[in-house]
């Protein structure tokens, strides 16, 4: 029983550590030759807003002076 307890404690510690590590923001892939699809695949922008998908983030970026990057996949 003791090795199992140690394993569980280490697993919980690792999960907490992994939660604090964040990936570097990346540019959106704006190579959509056939237009945007309307699939709901949310991305979180570096501006703190959630965009319905990467293509729609690209469209919003066209009207801005500074591009918003993708902070993570999923909602903010």
N, CA, C and O of each residue as an XYZ file, in Angstrom:
304
protein
N       0.817     -1.195      0.000
C       0.000      0.000      0.000
C       0.859      1.256      0.000
O       0.460      2.270     -0.572
N       2.000      1.211      0.614
C       2.847      2.397      0.690
C       3.379      2.832     -0.683
O       3.356      4.028     -0.973
N       3.859      1.915     -1.543
C       4.322      2.350     -2.872
C       3.208      3.007     -3.691
O       3.455      3.938     -4.458
N       1.991      2.514     -3.519
C       0.872      3.110     -4.238
C       0.630      4.544     -3.758
O       0.360      5.426     -4.573
N       0.723      4.781     -2.477
C       0.538      6.125     -1.933
C       1.613      7.078     -2.442
O       1.320      8.219     -2.798
N       2.841      6.615     -2.475
C       3.942      7.445     -2.978
C       3.725      7.761     -4.452
O       3.922      8.897     -4.883
N       3.322      6.766     -5.218
C       3.058      6.960     -6.641
C       1.954      7.993     -6.857
O       2.073      8.870     -7.712
N       0.883      7.882     -6.077
C      -0.229      8.824     -6.222
C       0.189     10.238     -5.852
O      -0.200     11.186     -6.533
N       0.969     10.405     -4.794
C       1.439     11.731     -4.404
C       2.348     12.330     -5.471
O       2.225     13.512     -5.793
N       3.252     11.535     -6.019
C       4.130     12.027     -7.078
C       3.339     12.374     -8.332
O       3.652     13.352     -9.012
N       2.327     11.590     -8.639
C       1.487     11.867     -9.807
C       0.741     13.186     -9.641
O       0.646     13.972    -10.583
N       0.217     13.426     -8.454
C      -0.491     14.679     -8.198
C       0.463     15.865     -8.289
O       0.106     16.909     -8.835
N       1.669     15.710     -7.760
C       2.652     16.794     -7.832
C       3.027     17.081     -9.280
O       3.157     18.241     -9.671
N       3.198     16.041    -10.069
C       3.545     16.212    -11.479
C       2.413     16.909    -12.231
O       2.667     17.774    -13.069
N       1.180     16.543    -11.940
C       0.039     17.196    -12.597
C       0.005     18.678    -12.262
O      -0.259     19.502    -13.138
N       0.265     19.027    -11.016
C       0.277     20.440    -10.619
C       1.393     21.183    -11.333
O       1.207     22.327    -11.749
N       2.544     20.552    -11.481
C       3.666     21.184    -12.170
C       3.354     21.359    -13.648
O       3.652     22.411    -14.215
N       2.768     20.366    -14.279
C       2.458     20.435    -15.702
C       1.420     21.520    -15.976
O       1.430     22.122    -17.049
N       0.535     21.777    -15.030
C      -0.484     22.806    -15.211
C       0.148     24.196    -15.270
O      -0.352     25.076    -15.970
N       1.242     24.394    -14.539
C       1.873     25.708    -14.509
C       2.751     25.966    -15.720
O       3.036     27.122    -16.033
N       3.188     24.921    -16.408
C       4.027     25.079    -17.595
C       3.121     25.395    -18.773
O       2.178     24.655    -19.053
N       3.405     26.497    -19.466
C       2.577     26.885    -20.596
C       3.412     26.930    -21.865
O       4.597     27.264    -21.837
N       2.783     26.592    -22.960
C       3.458     26.629    -24.248
C       3.604     28.073    -24.711
O       2.858     28.955    -24.285
N       4.555     28.296    -25.570
C       4.761     29.616    -26.154
C       3.615     29.923    -27.118
O       3.158     29.033    -27.835
N       3.148     31.174    -27.142
C       2.119     31.543    -28.117
C       2.618     31.313    -29.549
O       3.810     31.443    -29.828
N       1.709     30.976    -30.433
C       2.083     30.718    -31.828
C       1.172     31.501    -32.754
O       0.070     31.902    -32.380
N       1.652     31.708    -33.961
C       0.856     32.401    -34.972
C      -0.225     31.472    -35.502
O      -0.043     30.256    -35.565
N      -1.334     32.053    -35.874
C      -2.418     31.283    -36.469
C      -2.033     30.883    -37.892
O      -1.361     31.633    -38.600
N      -2.461     29.709    -38.291
C      -2.242     29.234    -39.656
C      -3.315     29.853    -40.538
O      -4.477     29.448    -40.487
N      -2.932     30.827    -41.342
C      -3.900     31.567    -42.163
C      -3.892     31.112    -43.619
O      -4.223     31.896    -44.509
N      -3.528     29.884    -43.870
C      -3.495     29.351    -45.227
C      -4.796     28.601    -45.508
O      -4.816     27.371    -45.556
N      -5.880     29.354    -45.694
C      -7.182     28.764    -45.959
C      -7.605     29.162    -47.363
O      -8.287     30.169    -47.547
N      -7.204     28.377    -48.348
C      -7.473     28.719    -49.746
C      -8.955     28.592    -50.102
O      -9.427     29.266    -51.018
N      -9.684     27.746    -49.399
C     -11.099     27.553    -49.733
C     -12.029     28.292    -48.774
O     -13.230     28.024    -48.753
N     -11.495     29.209    -47.991
C     -12.321     29.961    -47.050
C     -12.377     29.280    -45.693
O     -11.836     28.192    -45.498
N     -13.037     29.939    -44.772
C     -13.150     29.422    -43.407
C     -14.262     28.389    -43.302
O     -15.297     28.495    -43.960
N     -14.028     27.402    -42.473
C     -15.119     26.502    -42.123
C     -15.749     27.041    -40.840
O     -15.175     27.913    -40.187
N     -16.876     26.549    -40.491
C     -17.560     27.039    -39.304
C     -17.578     25.986    -38.199
O     -18.484     25.961    -37.365
N     -16.564     25.115    -38.202
C     -16.417     24.155    -37.116
C     -16.040     24.897    -35.847
O     -15.231     25.824    -35.883
N     -16.615     24.498    -34.736
C     -16.293     25.128    -33.459
C     -15.092     24.415    -32.864
O     -15.219     23.370    -32.226
N     -13.925     25.000    -33.086
C     -12.655     24.509    -32.537
C     -11.987     25.703    -31.880
O     -11.050     26.267    -32.446
N     -12.449     26.108    -30.684
C     -12.019     27.372    -30.091
C     -10.528     27.452    -29.822
O      -9.873     26.459    -29.505
N     -10.009     28.672    -29.960
C      -8.616     28.970    -29.616
C      -8.619     30.204    -28.719
O      -9.450     31.099    -28.868
N      -7.684     30.229    -27.799
C      -7.543     31.350    -26.877
C      -6.457     32.271    -27.409
O      -5.316     31.851    -27.601
N      -6.812     33.521    -27.644
C      -5.855     34.492    -28.153
C      -5.050     35.134    -27.046
O      -5.437     35.107    -25.878
N      -3.913     35.718    -27.430
C      -3.067     36.395    -26.448
C      -3.712     37.665    -25.915
O      -3.197     38.275    -24.978
N      -4.839     38.074    -26.506
C      -5.577     39.230    -26.002
C      -6.605     38.832    -24.944
O      -7.328     39.682    -24.424
N      -6.670     37.520    -24.625
C      -7.592     37.034    -23.603
C      -8.969     36.686    -24.114
O      -9.839     36.309    -23.329
N      -9.191     36.803    -25.420
C     -10.487     36.473    -26.013
C     -10.456     35.078    -26.618
O      -9.420     34.618    -27.097
N     -11.610     34.409    -26.591
C     -11.760     33.108    -27.225
C     -12.333     33.314    -28.616
O     -13.330     34.016    -28.784
N     -11.706     32.703    -29.612
C     -12.156     32.784    -31.000
C     -12.711     31.427    -31.398
O     -12.175     30.398    -30.987
N     -13.796     31.406    -32.206
C     -14.438     30.136    -32.559
C     -13.521     29.138    -33.256
O     -13.651     27.930    -33.059
N     -12.589     29.644    -34.074
C     -11.597     28.770    -34.699
C     -10.431     29.626    -35.211
O     -10.489     30.856    -35.194
N      -9.399     28.962    -35.656
C      -8.165     29.633    -36.076
C      -8.384     30.535    -37.283
O      -7.785     31.606    -37.377
N      -9.230     30.113    -38.195
C      -9.486     30.894    -39.403
C     -10.154     32.221    -39.071
O      -9.796     33.256    -39.632
N     -11.110     32.194    -38.172
C     -11.785     33.432    -37.796
C     -10.842     34.375    -37.052
O     -10.987     35.593    -37.149
N      -9.888     33.834    -36.320
C      -8.860     34.671    -35.703
C      -8.034     35.359    -36.784
O      -7.672     36.526    -36.633
N      -7.734     34.662    -37.861
C      -6.992     35.258    -38.977
C      -7.764     36.426    -39.592
O      -7.182     37.461    -39.917
N      -9.063     36.254    -39.746
C      -9.883     37.316    -40.319
C      -9.874     38.543    -39.414
O      -9.771     39.668    -39.902
N      -9.980     38.342    -38.113
C      -9.945     39.453    -37.167
C      -8.580     40.135    -37.220
O      -8.493     41.361    -37.148
N      -7.523     39.351    -37.346
C      -6.170     39.917    -37.390
C      -5.945     40.807    -38.614
O      -5.127     41.725    -38.557
N      -6.650     40.555    -39.714
C      -6.464     41.369    -40.921
C      -6.822     42.830    -40.685
O      -6.298     43.716    -41.358
N      -7.714     43.083    -39.730
C      -8.127     44.444    -39.450
C      -7.355     45.102    -38.314
O      -7.733     46.181    -37.856
N      -6.297     44.479    -37.862
C      -5.529     45.007    -36.736
C      -4.124     45.396    -37.155
O      -3.596     44.904    -38.152
N      -3.534     46.281    -36.381
C      -2.135     46.649    -36.614
C      -1.190     45.585    -36.076
O      -0.158     45.304    -36.686
N      -1.535     44.991    -34.940
C      -0.705     43.969    -34.307
C      -1.517     42.684    -34.225
O      -2.638     42.684    -33.715
N      -0.952     41.586    -34.728
C      -1.665     40.312    -34.730
C      -1.802     39.736    -33.329
O      -0.903     39.858    -32.496
N      -2.951     39.104    -33.089
C      -3.174     38.331    -31.876
C      -2.667     36.936    -32.152
O      -2.998     36.350    -33.183
N      -1.866     36.392    -31.249
C      -1.339     35.039    -31.382
C      -2.251     34.054    -30.659
O      -3.117     34.452    -29.880
N      -2.048     32.765    -30.925
C      -2.800     31.736    -30.234
C      -2.039     31.364    -28.977
O      -0.907     30.886    -29.034
N      -2.683     31.594    -27.838
C      -2.087     31.275    -26.540
C      -2.206     29.785    -26.259
O      -1.268     29.158    -25.767
N      -3.382     29.220    -26.581
C      -3.632     27.781    -26.368
C      -4.856     27.368    -27.154
O      -5.666     28.207    -27.547
N      -4.989     26.079    -27.382
C      -6.206     25.535    -27.981
C      -7.261     25.449    -26.907
O      -6.952     25.148    -25.754
N      -8.503     25.710    -27.267
C      -9.581     25.675    -26.295
C      -9.951     27.069    -25.838
O      -9.369     28.064    -26.270
N     -10.929     27.117    -24.957
C     -11.413     28.407    -24.453
C     -10.417     29.023    -23.482
O      -9.630     28.321    -22.848
N     -10.464     30.342    -23.377
C      -9.597     31.065    -22.429
C     -10.075     30.848    -21.003
O      -9.477     31.374    -20.065
